[in-house]
C-alpha cells in the first residue's frame, strides 16, 4: 500500500511539473526587421530572456516594414519587435481601429548623438543634400512608410517628389550595392546601412540623421507593437513580452558595446564591422514621456501632410497603458 501511495505521489508530482512546464512555455510569434532599431530584440534572443520568462518565441524575419504590419493585422504574428514601422501601424490603425498598442519607440537623436538614418551616396559623389538630387534617383526601404518620409524630405528641400526626383523601393541589403553600382544616386537608409557603407569604404553618408533634422529630434520611425487581440486573449503573456523587451532595451542603452558582436547574427553587418555600428536611440515602455509622444506624433503628422493619412490621428491613445491589460 505504501508503495502504491509513493507511486501515486510520484505520478502526481510528474503531472504537476508537466503542467507547470506547459504553462511556462507560452508560444509567441514575433515579427522583426534586420535593422538597428531592433537591437533590444536581438539582445533578448541572445540572452535567452524570453525563455527565462517562460516564453517560447517563434521569430519571423521580414525585409519590408509593410510585411510586419500585415502579419500583425492578419493574426499571423502577436508582436511587432522594436523597429516595426510606426507610420504604417498608424495607417493600419486608422483603417482597423483598435488593432495595436505601442510599447516602445526606436529611432535616433542629434541631441543624444544616436544615429538612425542617413542619405547614402557613392564615396566620390558630389551630392550633399536632398536639394542636389534634382533629376536623380533615390532609393528607400520598400513600403509606404519610407516612401512617404522620402517624399516629405524631398519636398522640404524645395523639390517636387513627383517631378524632380525618381523614388524607388530597395530592400535593406541591396541599398549599398545599388549606390555603388550606380543604379541609384542615393538611398535614404536606416542603420546599419550607413555603417556598412562607411565600413566598406565604398559609400558615405551625405547627411546623417536627416529625419531628426527635418521632422523631429528625437525621431522615431520604429515602434514595438502588441496586437489588442493578443493582449485581450493572453494578457499575462503580453505583460511578459513587454517586461522582457523593456529589460532588453535598458541593456541596449547601457551596455551597447558589450552586445556589438550579436549584431552580426541578425543584421547584414559583418563580424569585423560591429565596432563601427552606430548606436540607436531606444525608449522602453516605462520610460516613454511627453517628448517621446510629441516626436512620435510628428512622424504621424508627416503622413497627414503628404495626404497618405486621410484623417488626423492622435498617437496618445495608441500608447500601451496598464489599464489595457485589464480589459
PyMOL commands that set and color helices and strands:
alter all, ss='L'
color gray80, all
select helices_A, chain A and resi 2-24+36-46+49-52+65-73+86-95+130-133+144-156+172-181+193-200+210-214+228-233+235-254+257-266+271-276+285-287+290-305+316-318+322-326
alter helices_A, ss='H'
color red, helices_A
select strands_A, chain A and resi 26-33+55-62+79-85+100-108+117-122+136-140+165-169+186-190+203-208+219-227+281-284
alter strands_A, ss='S'
color yellow, strands_A
deselect
rebuild
show_as cartoon
